[in-house]
Structures are given as structure tokens and as C-alpha cells.
């Protein structure tokens, strides 16, 4: 009887752990089926300044940039204080935290999983900044915001809240990456959340 009770407790604990893990990680990425595009060059207009993040707060600063570019004045530090699902030890924010916060701002975000072709197609289709997660497994993970590409130059353009300077001049964002460099970082070593990106479901509108 004691053995049966012990096994039952173990099963209950494992079930609670699995259910809790699914809850914390959900929503899981949806496979992006966006059609391929003919564009070999596409830039989003940028209506926002480039904030420099504090600590491990890149998720909040990425969200703030997206909101500012959609016309909603926001600051990364303020959003970080409010955004949910933060790692209590390092302060990293799970994708669920970004998803929920964007919903509270009246947006209809989606977490997608795809390749570079679908990522570019999604940018063109939605005409709105897209947040991507790059990194190296357990060593580090980092959110940056995708703003444009030029296939002829083999370049992708981003806002990176960890960059101290605007290195892009007249190009969108403050950081340029070659496709191969980005692809290596985007293959971030996470078993489910590699090659993921978060869209807002909201088209950019030029400020009056």
C-alpha cells in the first residue's frame, strides 16, 4: 500500500510539473505558412528612437520599440516593470510574456516558427516590425526586431537594444547582419523556440 501511495504521489508530481511547464511555455509557435514573395528588397519606415537596454531587459525594449513605431509612446524600462513571465533569477522574459503584454495593448500577436523566407514574407505582408529570438542555448538569448532586408547586398536590418550606436545610417534600425550570421544566431539552440518570431498583427501607420 505504501509503495502504491508513493508511486501515485510521483505520478501526481510529474503531472503537475508537465502541466505547469506547458502553461508557462504556451502558446507554442505556429508553423508559418506565409506565401513566398517576389521582393528582393524591403524596408520599414522607422518612427522611433533607439533606446539602449538595461541589464537583461531586451524583451521589454523590443516591445517598446514596436509600440512606439506603431504610434504608442512607450519606454522599455516602464514595460519591463509590467511585463509578465520574467525569469526570477536572470530577468529574461519568456515569449509568453511578450505575447501577453502585446495583447494588453490591443494588438493580436502571433508566435511563429519558420525560415528566413517566411520571416521576410511575414514582414512584407504585415508591414510592421517583427521581434525575433536569437542566442546560444543556455548561455544567452536575446530579442531583436526585424525591420528590413536587401537580398542583393545579402543584408538584414534590425533594431538591437544592446547596441550603443546607430550603425545603419540611412538604413532602417541600428544594426545590419549578413544572412549567414543571423541564421546562425537564429538557430538559437532552444528545442522548441528556435527559428521563432513574434508579429503584432498590426500594420504600420505613418504618424500625422
Secondary structure by P-SEA (a helix, b strand, c coil): caaaaaaaaaaaaaaaaaaaaaaaacccccccccccccccbbbbbbcbbbbbbcccaaaaaaaaaaaaaacbbbbaaaaaacccccccccccccaaaaaaaaaaaccbbbbbbbcaaaaaaaaaaacbbbbbbbcccccbbbbbbbccccccccbbbbbcccccccccccccccccccaaaaaaaacccccccccbbbbccbbbbccc
